[in-house]
Amino acid sequence: MNWQALFKFWKPTPDSFAAAMLRELRESMPDKTFTYDKNDFSIKSSDGHVKYLGNMFVDYCRCPRAQRVDVLKRFCRVGEIAIPSHRLNAEDHLFIRLRERVLYEFMSLRGDGKGLSASYRLLTDDLYIELVYDTPDAIMSMSETQLTDLGYTLDQAIEQGRSNLRAMTKTPFKKVQPGVYEGCWGDNYDASRILLPERIAELKLQGLPVCVPVNRDSILVTGSDDESGLRYLIAWANRVMQLPRLMTLTALVFKDGKWQPFLPSEDSPLYNDFRKLQIMSKSRDYGEQVELLEQKYKREKADVFVAKYTCFENKQGRLRTISTWTKGVDTLLPVTDMITFVDVDLPKPTAITAFVSWEQATTVVGHLMEKMEYYPTRYRVRQYPNAEEMIALKNLSTQ
């Protein structure tokens, strides 16, 4: 992400904020060396820790000028907490919280191995349950090594973290209107309350619980059969997404004892609204991934094209996503509803040789699609379908 372009009209500037962070870090930890990386807007320390400054910068700019010195000091303490060696001294500080999956996936692409040591478990396709150590001054992700040193398995630590979150949740969700409830705690764990099923079960909803965990400080829950509540949720999500620390815009439904992606039926008047939120979330993730993968392949001197994730409206007025498979181009395809096949050897009016759904394509050329170890998921296609396969794809084409 180009932080300089994103914040160029803000005061202070990203560079001046980074300089202030560097001064504070060097004063508070003179035994360490700190380096500012302007390209990914981060500060790296000599012990391998990386502080990504994007969200910190937004928070810094939003706070009153008189509070900025204290905010800087708090930012510098992030990731620098001393964990007690004895389990009994640590257990009250263990908490679980929601985190976006791309946080760790993108750290891996940047080559920041430190970021991969956190303890977490997959909740949905794009969200993790993360274990953190929480103090009045700062919150730090817990590593597997730290948990082992304290004598915890991951399951035990998650249950301890859930117990502490439950104990901290003394008040229920706030009723906004009949069938609509909002988090009201303001303690950085609002969205994480969906990990407390007994609190969700207290809510008087029409149908199954539905939410959009837009960011860590905001959560709204309504019922899957409540059209008024779902409309309220859509409007709320579009408003809250403007705030910092976006996690996901994909709606979730609590069904069969677990949270899973939610979309109304395609004949619902709300289908496109929820689908748009889902696509915006994936588009953001795929967009940032494109930049990181292009940097990775440039470093490796590999000629690989990272295809874009784009959206269109079909004849029925439904939103669909699309990617392009081009002849002669080694490509990383994002997972989309549709794939366009382009033969650059043909004249432009006939270059688009097929337009099929992802599922249809896999039945014909799935053997040419290599799933890569990336998230969001991508498939590498090194060669174009042969003549026989193209005939089969054309017969399936929706054009």
Number of C-alpha atoms within 10 A of each C-alpha: 15 13 15 17 9 11 15 11 9 12 10 14 15 23 13 11 17 21 14 13 21 20 13 17 21 14 11 13 13 10 8 12 13 20 13 18 13 14 10 16 19 15 20 17 14 11 10 11 16 21 17 15 20 21 11 17 22 16 15 20 16 10 11 9 10 8 10 15 14 10 16 20 15 13 21 19 15 14 16 13 15 8 15 13 12 11 14 10 11 14 17 16 18 25 28 27 24 25 26 24 24 21 16 21 17 21 17 16 15 15 11 15 14 15 20 17 14 19 20 25 16 14 18 15 13 20 19 21 21 24 28 22 22 18 12 6 11 15 20 19 23 22 20 18 13 17 19 12 14 19 14 17 12 16 10 12 23 23 14 20 23 21 17 17 22 16 9 13 16 9 10 16 22 14 16 14 12 13 19 26 24 20 22 16 19 11 9 13 22 23 25 24 25 22 19 14 12 11 15 20 11 10 19 15 21 16 13 16 23 29 29 26 30 28 25 23 21 24 25 26 29 31 24 21 15 18 15 14 23 23 15 17 25 19 11 16 25 13 11 17 19 10 13 17 18 19 22 26 26 25 22 20 22 19 13 8 8 12 18 16 17 19 19 16 10 11 9 11 11 16 15 20 18 23 21 18 20 18 20 17 20 20 18 13 20 24 16 14 22 19 13 20 19 16 14 15 14 12 9 9 9 11 12 17 18 21 20 18 21 18 18 11 11 10 7 6 9 14 17 18 19 22 21 21 23 22 18 14 15 19 22 26 25 25 18 20 15 20 23 18 23 20 17 15 10 11 9 10 7 12 15 18 18 23 22 21 19 17 13 17 22 13 11 16 17 15 9 15 18 14 14 13 10 15 17 19 13 21 18 18 25 18 15 19 19 9 9 9 14 17 14 17 23 15 13 16 17 11 10
